Amino acid sequence: MIKTKDDYIQSLKDLGHVVYYKGERVADVTKHPAFIPHINSAAKTYEMALNPEHEDLLTATSHITGKKVSRFTHIHQSVDDLIKKVQMLRLIAHETGSCFQRCVGFDGLNATYMTTYDIDQKHGTHYHQRCIEYLQYIQDQNLIVVGGMTDPKGDRSKAPSEQSDPDLFTRVVEKRGDGVIIRGAKAHQTGAVNSHEILAMPTQALRKGDEDYAITCAVPLNANGVVLIFGRQTNEERKFDSRIDAGNPDYGMVGGEALVVFDDVFVPWERVFMCGEIDFTGLLVERFATMHRQNYGGCKGGVSDVLIGACAVASEYQGTIKASHIRDKLAEMMHLSETIYSGSIACSAMGYKTPSGAFYPDPVLANCTKHNVSRHVYEIARLAHDVAGGIIATLPFESDLRSPEIGKYVEKYMAGVEGVSTENRIKILRLIETMTGGTALVESMHGAGSPQAQKVMYQRMGKLDMKIRMAKKLAGIQE
Amino acid sequence: MKRVALKYCGGCNPAYERVEYVRWIQDEAGAGIEWVTLDDDGFEGVLLINGCERACAERERSSVSGRRVVSITHRTLLPREIIALLSGRENNYD
């Protein structure tokens, strides 16, 4: 069982999965500078679970075994569990200032748990018991599971079976007595290179004719035929250069995403949780998406707390902290951050019990929350750029600061208020730059689904008919 | 020596540095208090450390009935005052 950061790192060394970075196979992900920040960030979920001051959020009691388990492997048993999930995400984000990756698999496990129960009720299948056994394995070993939902999708106007290349959505290519063979890929897989398993799920609701694409299954990332190709982030090479230029050198920028390829991968039946039941694909996707969108006011709220603090520090270092417009902008950032957090808390507080017994957040509120994140985090970043100044885009390299020839000029002309080192000023400005640019922002837009996906859900579930009735009643309209 | 069980809330967004505050209390208490957890047995007192007014660690109060419980939600009391409360000499007004 993985308990400590050292255990976790050793487990990744032992995994021996196939990972490519910049066209080359990586022998040991734990020693590769591209992955170390993301590993550190995920490791926080293990480290903090052992802290008495954090265990109340980072751990839970398994409803299967009664043992204490990582909350990231827990099935929500109450509204309190839903709220604690959001609180936990905000807490960990305070420590990392970045994504810690485990929520996707957490949400995938919960969505699969609920939906396998429903499938069995209708079709008389036995997926739920398999899911419970798999869940117990994940809890007992404390593994990190990638939530594998997003297929590459090719031509978005066509259904999976209509694509010119049938592999653009993950599918079953062969059913055997002992299991299935799957082919396809999952894109943008957060934390994949430093996880242990992937839980593959359909990417959208499927129609008749697409039964081969209705596959939910768990695959170890070291299974034959699984290939991981790491995605290049904004300022990727800064991870290699130095600490200051990286901005958040220990924990990096967002989660470290990868394309996970299934090149004819065998999956035994005990790890298959849906196979052909197209009538439940929409429900599974909706549940996964809702639970993942529930998160964003927690983690992005927490990351925004760090960013607001960084802006305040930069303002102190630059002598602007007492300016009324700066204080107003910091207050506005707090307002936006607490707004997204309150959305996540609200959808959790309004959560309810599903037939499986697992609890589920309010889907309208969860989707509105994530939609707000796709707006408010950009506005928070805009305000951060405003407060920090254009210098975040024009700072010299760390190597310039260290240079025997020109370091004295950087030291002199990049200085802020008296008594604050130039190096500290550059550090905080680099942190702001890292947290507000490129990949970091795009993740808030498209992570857990693009804004339109959220709008479709709350438009459908937003009870427009009831709103119309209310208006007609007050206006005295009788038809 | 008095045995006191220490229990923190999860610390999602605390208003003060809880661990730093507890260290201050522990330093003040010295060898006079043996600090244990709620999973241990034989403690007479309980110190609940909450990061804010929501006081999530208060959930544990029902499981420790019969013991002296001191619940903290602010960094307002001095360590000696908290130790006095744990010793039962004063009431918890925090």
Interface residues (C-beta under 8 A of the other chain):
Chain A: P52 E53 H54 E55 D56 L57 L58 K84 Q87 M88 R90 L91 H94 D305
Chain B: L6 K7 Y8 C9 G10 G11 C12 N13 R18 V19 V22 T37 I49 C56 A57
